[in-house]
Amino acid sequence: MARILLCTSASAALYKACDLASQLAQAGHDVPVLLTPSAAQLVSPQQFEAVTGQPARVHELGEDRLGAMDHIDFARGLAAVVVAPCTAALAGRIAMGLATDLVTTTLMAVPLGVPRLVCPAMNPHMLAQPAVARNLAQMVEDGWERMEPEVGHMACGEDGPGRLADPDLIAQRLLEILGA
Ligand SMILES: Cc1cc2nc3c(=O)[nH]c(=O)nc-3n(C[C@H](O)[C@H](O)[C@H](O)COP(=O)(O)O)c2cc1C
């Protein structure tokens, strides 16, 4: 059994991350989940907790969190990290090292050497923006493996590259990484 941190962000493909979390949990792994505050407006953290039996968190600060340091706790003992789906906004924060929420603060605290997989999902025009391409390329340069988004019909009504990679393929790739 391995501990795989799943970080999510506010994409139309977020619901697919529930399937990914479920698959990894059913394969016997610990799958703590972190959501950006925007992601938590699209899908409840409780949905992730229901399929993983693990904590799913959004905020680190608050009166009920006195003494807690979730960004350190979630970053410890990991066999792998996956960001799925990764929005344009989150890719920008990660590429720049901006630790502005629990997802990004935790990612900054993950020890170097832990395998990390990023699965972008966004509108084709967003994906084609030089700034977004630059941020994703920076992540790859910093050691992230990039899972290519699929080409197809998007929730926004457009067609092109930008659909989140199939959760089956993401899970398969993570299990390969763990086996390597
Ligand atoms: C319904 C909905 C779907 C969205 N889907 C995407 C998406 O697939 N990719 C993306 O980069 N942004 C998408 N956005 C915009 C992001 O939610 C927005 O940039 C947000 O600030 C991202 O915050 P986060 O990265 O902290 O989760 C979507 C917004 C809404 C309301």
PDBQT file of the ligand as one rigid body, heavy atoms in Angstrom, charges set to zero:
ROOT
HETATM    1  C1  LIG A 201     -17.657  25.449 -14.201  1.00  0.00    +0.000 C 
HETATM    2  C2  LIG A 201     -16.242  25.934 -14.381  1.00  0.00    +0.000 A 
HETATM    3  C3  LIG A 201     -15.347  25.127 -15.052  1.00  0.00    +0.000 A 
HETATM    4  C4  LIG A 201     -14.014  25.545 -15.231  1.00  0.00    +0.000 A 
HETATM    5  N1  LIG A 201     -13.148  24.710 -15.870  1.00  0.00    +0.000 NA
HETATM    6  C5  LIG A 201     -11.848  25.072 -15.985  1.00  0.00    +0.000 A 
HETATM    7  C6  LIG A 201     -10.939  24.179 -16.575  1.00  0.00    +0.000 A 
HETATM    8  O1  LIG A 201     -11.266  23.069 -17.006  1.00  0.00    +0.000 OA
HETATM    9  N2  LIG A 201      -9.631  24.566 -16.632  1.00  0.00    +0.000 N 
HETATM   10  C7  LIG A 201      -9.198  25.783 -16.165  1.00  0.00    +0.000 A 
HETATM   11  O2  LIG A 201      -8.002  26.070 -16.260  1.00  0.00    +0.000 OA
HETATM   12  N3  LIG A 201     -10.074  26.653 -15.598  1.00  0.00    +0.000 NA
HETATM   13  C8  LIG A 201     -11.374  26.325 -15.485  1.00  0.00    +0.000 A 
HETATM   14  N4  LIG A 201     -12.256  27.178 -14.883  1.00  0.00    +0.000 N 
HETATM   15  C9  LIG A 201     -11.758  28.444 -14.352  1.00  0.00    +0.000 C 
HETATM   16  C10 LIG A 201     -11.111  28.216 -12.990  1.00  0.00    +0.000 C 
HETATM   17  O3  LIG A 201     -12.056  27.644 -12.108  1.00  0.00    +0.000 OA
HETATM   18  C11 LIG A 201     -10.565  29.521 -12.403  1.00  0.00    +0.000 C 
HETATM   19  O4  LIG A 201      -9.443  29.950 -13.167  1.00  0.00    +0.000 OA
HETATM   20  C12 LIG A 201     -10.186  29.377 -10.962  1.00  0.00    +0.000 C 
HETATM   21  O5  LIG A 201      -9.650  30.600 -10.501  1.00  0.00    +0.000 OA
HETATM   22  C13 LIG A 201      -9.157  28.258 -10.762  1.00  0.00    +0.000 C 
HETATM   23  O6  LIG A 201      -8.849  28.192  -9.396  1.00  0.00    +0.000 OA
HETATM   24  P1  LIG A 201      -7.939  27.031  -8.819  1.00  0.00    +0.000 P 
HETATM   25  O7  LIG A 201      -6.870  26.770  -9.811  1.00  0.00    +0.000 OA
HETATM   26  O8  LIG A 201      -7.406  27.615  -7.546  1.00  0.00    +0.000 OA
HETATM   27  O9  LIG A 201      -8.802  25.852  -8.548  1.00  0.00    +0.000 OA
HETATM   28  C14 LIG A 201     -13.579  26.804 -14.725  1.00  0.00    +0.000 A 
HETATM   29  C15 LIG A 201     -14.513  27.610 -14.056  1.00  0.00    +0.000 A 
HETATM   30  C16 LIG A 201     -15.818  27.187 -13.908  1.00  0.00    +0.000 A 
HETATM   31  C17 LIG A 201     -16.801  28.083 -13.185  1.00  0.00    +0.000 C 
ENDROOT
TORSDOF 0
